[in-house]
Amino acid sequence: MLMVRFANKLKILALLVGTLGAGLSAQAKAPAYGVNCEVLLLKMREGYKDEERGLSRELGELVVPYLRPTQTKPLQVTFDKKGRVLDANKQLVDTANRRFIYVVTKKGKVLLLDRETLVNARHSSMVAGEEVWMAGHLVIDNGVITEVTNASGHYFPSVEHTVVFLRWLAANGADVRSMYISLRGVRRGKTAIKSRLAAEFGIPIRQIFFELDGPNAAAMSTKFFNADQGNGWF
């Protein structure tokens, strides 16, 4: 009799554990950025050293503002269950068809900044010149990311860094297939890169573009690029 009761308790315990495990699985979130990451952190290019004091080789006397950690909290964005981008107040982000600069910090936080709100702002402004996992520009329409770029003269993210970022966006529920992807710094293998992105993410070839190096480069993603080309290279 005791053995039967013990067996029944084991069955109930197993059922509870299974139910709990299923619940945890259903609520599982995307892994933190940088966990088992296939790329290295990006260091700011040497030419921008001391830019916060107006002494950098690349920018000369132009002083780039460096924000304190408390000042970057309002810049942090997250995702809702539908993969839409939310600001620090949990409101849907909309960039009004303009490119906002973004970085993924060493701690895996995504910071988003409208450069028109901070004079001389650069990607480095949001992390005070520290290393990042990713940097570039985003166009967001009512919470939905419509364009992703890797354009950052300070950090020069590679195609691999961009792929890791797209995987992370997909893991957070974003519809990567509908995004326009604009890549900077690609000189060779463009056809292979387009094929790879199309195969892995289902992104139509016509939505993948390449931006030329240099401050006067024209953007290929004409649907979203702002006429002020200067906002694309920082």
Protein Blocks (a to p, Z undefined) as FASTA:
>chain_A
ZZmmmmmmmmmmmmmmmmmmmmmmmmpccddehiapabdcddddfklgoklnopafklom
accddddfklmmmmpccddfkopacdfkopacdehhpacdddddfkopacdddfkloghi
afklmnnopacfbdcddddeehiafbdcfbdfklopafklmmmmmmmmmmnopafklpcc
ddehiaghklmmmmmmmmmnopafklpccddedjkbccfblmlmcfblmlmmZZ
